[in-house]
């Protein structure tokens, strides 16, 4: 709205100051707009442009993921907390007011940790991760997921039944030791594979912002078989709840295909 006002200001001013207008009161009110008011409107637009663009990027994109929330938040923090030479009183007060509101967002440990891990697993923004413990948490999630899978009971052959053969009963202790050794070996192999995938992923350069992170992980699922499973669990979380809000809205009681 302010952008449109600034674009049309001169034309509106010329038309409204025409003495042929029937409402001199409105004409006089517009005449009281000074160059300082015009300058302040320009300063407001310049300052808030980043916030406006950030809002659109998580609400109008085709598939915004939660991995882009913290990088956007970091950019907003830098924009609204760094004092630049030439900042007016209006700009400084706006920066304080906006960041005073934004700084209270995403501060709980659970949400913060989730967003940090989502950012690390987004190949576009993984270099924005500042806390090295994030990678340790991701490694732990990979290992826990694989150990849980390995602990799932396997279906026994119904033809054999539950009763052990005499030979199995005779060597039961040795078989138990074999199972323990196999479990330890499997855990070591999975840990080595997880470390290897994390190292490869950390060393690779970040992808372009225009890339689709879900498509990237799908194409790399053979290169990162363990890491990709965890990544998909984060990529399914959208950055914006706009589609859900539209579906559950009572306005018109209609759900469109493009929801």
HELIX and SHEET records of a PDB file:
HELIX    1   1 UNK A    2  UNK A   16  1                                  15    
HELIX    2   2 UNK A   24  UNK A   31  1                                   8    
HELIX    3   3 UNK A   35  UNK A   59  1                                  25    
HELIX    4   4 UNK A   66  UNK A   68  5                                   3    
HELIX    5   5 UNK A   69  UNK A   81  1                                  13    
HELIX    6   6 UNK A   89  UNK A  102  1                                  14    
HELIX    7   7 UNK A  109  UNK A  120  1                                  12    
HELIX    8   8 UNK A  126  UNK A  128  5                                   3    
HELIX    9   9 UNK A  133  UNK A  150  1                                  18    
HELIX   10  10 UNK A  166  UNK A  170  1                                   5    
HELIX   11  11 UNK A  172  UNK A  203  1                                  32    
HELIX   12  12 UNK A  213  UNK A  219  1                                   7    
HELIX   13  13 UNK A  225  UNK A  235  1                                  11    
HELIX   14  14 UNK A  242  UNK A  247  1                                   6    
END                                                                             
